[in-house]
C-alpha cells in the first residue's frame, strides 16, 4: 500500500503539472458531449415537400394541409407537370413530392380508397426510410373535408405504446452511447500517455530501481485517473440530463458501479497500450484507434449488433462498451437494478481483470 500511494501521489502531481492530460480528462468530455450531442440527431424535421394537386378539391387541399401542419414537412413548392417534379428533386429543392390524382375527392365520397403517389429522394437511404414512415403515418391519420373526419373507420384500431422513450427521440438513444464513447476515449488516452511519458523522460529507469512492485505501480498509476474519469463521466451525465433531457430512472449507486467497472477496464486498456508504444505520439494514435473504432462501430452505439454478420458479433464480444451500454441504458432509461444487469457487469469485470493482468505481465518483463 505504501508503494501504491507513493506512485498515486506522484502521478497526481504530474497530472496537475501536465495541462494537456488535465484538459483531456476534465474539459474534453464535456466539449465532446455538446459537439456530438447536438450534431448527431436521427430525428428528421422540416422535410422539403413539393405538391402536385391534380384534383384541386377541398378534400385534396385538406390532405395537403395535414402535411403542412405537421412538424415533419414544409411545403416548399407546387408542381404543375411531371417535368417540374423532376427538376425539383434533381436540384434538391424537394426531398419528397405528394401527387394527388384527379378523382381523389370523388372516390372518397363514394367510399373508396384513392391512390396517392409519394415520390421520395432516395440518395440517403436512412433519411428516405424515415420520411416514408412519416408519410405513411400522416396518410393513415389524415382527415378530409370540412368535418375533419375520415369517410369510414378502419376495421382494426391500433394503439401503439412505446416504453421508455414514448416520443422516440433519438437523443435519448444516442446520449448514453456518447457517454460510453467519450469516457472510453479519454480514459484510454490518459493512461496510455502516462507510462510512455515515463519512458520518454527517462524516469522509468528510476521506477525500476525503486522498491515498488508491479502490482503497486499499475494500481498507483490507475487510481488518480480513475477518480478524475469518474468525476468527468458523472459530470457529462448530469450535463446530458440538464441540456438533453436525459432521464434518470434508476439508482445512482448502480450507475456509479457500472461506470467504475467500465472505466477500470478502459484505463487498463490504456496501460496495455503504453507497454507497447515507445512515444507519446504512437501511444495517442494507438489509443485513439483502439478506443474510437470498436466503441463507435461494434458496441451497439449507432448500429444494431443483431444486423451485423455473425463474425462481427463475435468480435464485438471483446468490446467493453457493448456491455456498458446495456448497463447504462438499463439503469438510466429503464430503471433496472444491478440484479438485472449482472451479466453485463460480470463481462466488464472479466475484461478489466484480463487487461490488467496482461499489462502487469508486460511491465514485469520490462
N, C-alpha and C positions, 0 to 999 in steps of 0.2 A: 504493500500500500504506500510505503514511503516513496518508492521509485515511481509509482503511478502518479502520485500527487506532484512530485517534482517535475515530471515530464508535462503534466497538465498545466501547471502554473507557468512553466517555460513557454509552452505553446500559446497560452492565453496572452502572455506579454508580447509574443511575436505577432499574434493577430492584431493586437492593439497598435503595434507599430506599422504593420502592413496594411495600408489603406485599401489596396486592391482586394485583398481577401475579405476585409471588413465590408466593403461595398458589395461584393458578391453575396455575402451572407445576409446582409440587412436590407439593402436598398433594391438590389436586382429582382428579388422575388416579387415585391410589390409592384415594381415597374412592369414586369412581365405580365402580372395579373391584369393590370389595366390595359396593357397593349393588346394581349391576346383576348382578354375578356370582351373588349369592345369590337375587336377586328373579326374574331371567329363568331359567326352567328348564322345558323342554318334557317332562321326564320326569314321568310321572303315576304316583303311587303311592297306595295306600290308597283305592282307589275304593270307595265305599259300595255294597255289593251286598245286595239282598234275594233271598230264595229262596222259591219255592213248589214244594215236593216233593210231587207228587200220587201218586208211586209208593211212597215210603216203604219202600224195599228196601235191602239192603246195597250194591248197585251204585249206586243213586242217592245214598246217603249218601257213598259213596266219591268220586263226582263232586263233590259239594259240598265235601268235604274237600280235594280238589285245588285248588279255588278259594280256600279259606280258608288253605291252606298257602303259597300264592304271595305274593310281595311286592307284588302289584298290587291285590288285592281284600281288603276287610274285610267279612265277613258281619255286617250291622247289624240285620237284621230277617228274620222269616219271615212269609209271607202265606198266608192260608187261602182267600182269594177274590180274584176279579178286582177287586172294588171296593177291597180293601186295597192291591192293586198300584197302582191309580190314585192313591190317597191318598198312598202312599209317594213316588211320583215327583213328584206335584204339589207336595208340601211340600218337596221337595228332600232328603228323608231318604235316598233311594237314587238313585244315578245309573244303576244297572243292575239288572235283575231276571232271575234264572235260573229258568225254569219247566221242570220235569221232568214229562213227561206220564205218565199211567197206562200200564202195559205196557212201560215203559222196560227193566227188567231182563229180562222175558220175551223181548223182541225181541233183546236182546244174547245171551241163551243160545241162541237159535235161529240165531244167526249173522247177524242183520240189522243195519241201521244205523238206530237210532231217531232221531227228530227231537227236538231240544231247542230250546226257544224262549228267546231272549235279548232283553230289552227294554232299550234304551239311551236315556237322556235326551239328545236332540239339540239342546238350546238352545245348546250350544257345539259347532260342527261339528268343530273340530280335536280337542277332547277326545273327542268321540264316535268319531271315526275311530281315535284311538289306543286307546280302550277296546275297540273292535271288533277291532282287531288282537290285543290281549291275549286276548280271549275265544277267537278263532279258534285262537291258538297253544295255549292251555290245552286246548281240546277235542280238538285233534289229538294232543296228547301225554298225554291223561288215561289213568289206569289204573282198572280197575273190579274190585270184589270183593276178597276176602282175598288172592288170589295176586298182585295188583298188576300183572297182565298184561292186555293187550288180547285180545279174543276171536280176532282174526285179524290177521295182518300186512298192511300196505299193499303194493300191487303195486309201488310206486315208493318208494324211500327217498331222502329229500332231506337232505343235509348242508350247510347254508349256511356260508359263510365270509365274514366281514365284515373287510375290511382297514382298518388304521389306527385304527379305533375299534370293536374287537370287542364291547364292551359297549353300544354305541350310546348312550353318554352324551351328552346334549345340551350339557353343559358344554364338552366338547371341541370341539363345533361353534360354540358361542356365544362363548367367551372370545377366540379370535382376532378375531372381529368386534368385541367390546368394546374390544380393544386399538386397533384401527383407529379406531373411533368416538371413543374418549376422546382419542387422540393428535390426531385431526383437529380436534376442538373446541378443545382447549387451545392448539394451535399457531396456529390461525386467529385466535382471540380475542386472544391475547397480542400478535401483531404488528399486528392491526387497531387496537388501542388505542395502540400506540407512537407512530405518526406523528400520529394525531389528538390525542394528548396535547401534541405539539409545537405543533399549531395552536391549541389552547385556551389554552395558556400563553404564546403569542406568541413562542416560541423558534424557530419555523420561519423567521421573518424573518432571524434571525441565521445560521441554517444556509444560507439562500440567499446570504448575503453572504460566507460562508466559502469558502476555496479548496478545496472538496470537490466532486468530480464526482458526477453522478447515480449512476453505477455503484458508486462507493466508498460513497456514502451508503446505497444499498439493501443492499449486501453487509455493511456495518458494522452496519446495523440488524438484519439477519437472523442474523449469526453468534452473538451471545450467546444468542438464543432457540433457535437450532439445537442448541447444546451442552446447554442446560438441557432441551430437549424430548427429546433423545436419552437423557439420563440418566433422565428421567421414564418414557419408553417402555420402556427396558430394566428399570427398577425394577418396573413393573407386569407385565412378562413374568415376571420372577423371582417376584414375588408370586403370579402365576397358577400357576406351577409348584409353589409351596410349598402354597398353600391350595386350589387346584382341581385338582391333579394333572395339569396340562397337560404333555404330553410334549414333549421337545426332541430330535428325531431328526436334525436337520440340523446344519449348521455355523454357529457363532456369527458368523463373519465374513460369511457370506452373509446372515444375519439383520440384521447391522449395516448392510450395504449397502442392503438393501431398506428398512429403517427410515429411513435417511438420505435416500434419494431421495424417499420418501413425505413426510417432514417438510419437506424443501426446498420441495416443491410446496404443502404446506399453509401454510407460512409465507409463501410468495409470494401465496397467495390472500388471506391477511390483509393483506398490504401493498397489494394491489389494492383491497380494500375501504376501507382507510384513505385512499386517494387520492380516494375518492368521498364518504365521510362527513365531516361537519364537527364533530360532537360525539362524545364517548365513548359516550354512550347509544345514539346511532344506529349507531355502529360495532359496539357489542356486540350489538345486536339483529340487524343485518345479518349479522354473523359467525356468530351462533347459527343463523340460518335457512339460510345457505349451507352451513355445516358439518353441521348437525344432520339436516335432512330428506333431502338426497341420500345421505348416508352411511348413514342408517338404512333408507331405502326402496329406493334404486336401486343398492346396492353388492353385493347378494347376502348381506348380513349376516344377515337373517332370512328374506326372501322370495326364492325362486329366480328368477333372471333369465329362465330358459327359459320360465317360466309367464306372463311379462308380455307385453302387446301389443308388436308389433314396434316401434312408435313409441317406447315407453318403453325398449326395449332399445337403440335408437339413442341416446336421451338419456343412458342410463347409461354410454355410452362416454366421456362428459365427466367422469365422477366418478372421481377418482383412487383412492378407497378400493376400487373394484371391482378394480383391478389389484393393489393392495397386499394385499387379502385372498387373492387367488390365490397371490401370492408367499409370504405369511406362512403360510398353511395348508400350502403345498407344502414349506416349509423345516421348520416345527415338527412337523407331523403325518406327512409322508411322507419327510422327509429328503432332499429334492431339492436339487441344486446349482444354481448360477447358470446353468449351461448349459441347463437345462430351463426356466428361468423368464425367459429374456431377452426374450420378447415383452412380458410384464407390466412388467419393469423398463424397457424401452425406452419404453413408454407413459408411465411415471412421469417419465422424463427429458423427453419431449416436453411433457408438461403443465407441468413446472416451468419449462422454458425459455419457454413461452408466457406464463405468468402473470407471470414476472419481466420479460419484455420489455414487456408491457402496463403493468406498474407503473412501470418506468423511463421509458416514454414519457409517461405521465401526470404523473409527478413532474417530468420535464424541462419540460413545458408550464407546470406550476405555478411 
